[in-house]
């Protein structure tokens, strides 16, 4: 770990609550609640707080009521990330045995590792557009960093990135048609920082106005 305060690298060897291989770790880390999190396939999130002593890692299991419980399922059907300062878990269940297509949970109690299910959507409840086939295949990509009600997914047919809005249950195009053979690994969530603009201080004196009494209607 690199410390920007000292300008030095620090190495830690920490015990893990479960035996894992580095290849089992998905892309990351996810920074939230002052800690770093790595997704460990179907097991959950491996959390490390660099400011907490003694140094240790803990495992935060994924929600118990999710549809994708088997360790043999493809991890590309699930997504874990941060939006508006909250950890979120989203999954796409395509199989016929799964009742719901889209499901999402938000972290309710971080210390206890408790999740709260925010919604579960069946395919029949989805607002289908003309471009979408009824049996479209989706891969979750990223949460909107500023809007917790929007999730970005990759639609296999047609090959485009789409956005799903939780409030109106709509899927909309978020990109132009992709080039054939383009890898999903080339999709990187990126947020442009706000351009710093100095606000000039007002030099004029404002005239004091008498406050009018507001009448309330019963």
Helices and strands as residue ranges (DSSP letters): E 2-3, E 8-9, G 22-24, E 30-32, E 35-40, E 44-48, E 57-61, G 75-77, E 78-83, E 86-92, E 102-109, E 114-121, G 123-125, E 138-143, E 150-155, E 160-165, E 170-173, G 184-186
